[in-house]
Amino acid sequence: MLDIIENVAVGVSLGILVGVSGYLKNVGEKFKSRKLMKTVAVGAVVGGIASVLNVSYLQAEAWLATAGVIVVVENVVKSVWRRWRGKDG
């Protein structure tokens, strides 16, 4: 049971990271808490499912390295690029 709670907490944390980085990439977009909460909820569900399916930390780390990091890096690059260019694109 503790594993499920821990994995849900990790999912929530990563959902916050992805949601905030997604917001920051869009120049001039108004912050939408509902949109962030949806991303956080998805992170929590993914964390819970990973625990139920006995996904090891090694597997999760590999998936994060190939998927999650790509998303965050892409959002950071878009954020910097759009602010440097002065437009949304």
BELBEL-V294450 format. One record per residue. RES is the residue in one letter. PSI is psi in whole degrees, 0 to 359 (* if undefined). Layout:
BEGIN
<<RES:PSI> <RES:PSI>>
END
This chain:
BEGIN
<<M:321> <L:325> <D:319> <I:315> <I:317> <E:315> <N:324> <V:319> <A:319> <V:317> <G:320> <V:315> <S:315> <L:327> <G:320> <I:314> <L:312> <V:317> <G:315> <V:318> <S:325> <G:320> <Y:315> <L:337> <K:341> <N:102> <V:128> <G:358> <E:135> <K:138> <F:132> <K:103> <S:327> <R:320> <K:318> <L:317> <M:325> <K:317> <T:319> <V:319> <A:318> <V:317> <G:318> <A:316> <V:315> <V:317> <G:317> <G:316> <I:319> <A:321> <S:315> <V:323> <L:5> <N:41> <V:124> <S:160> <Y:327> <L:316> <Q:314> <A:321> <E:319> <A:318> <W:319> <L:316> <A:328> <T:340> <A:300> <G:317> <V:323> <I:315> <V:313> <V:315> <V:317> <E:318> <N:320> <V:315> <V:315> <K:319> <S:310> <V:313> <W:313> <R:325> <R:324> <W:318> <R:337> <G:16> <K:172> <D:72> <G:*>>
END
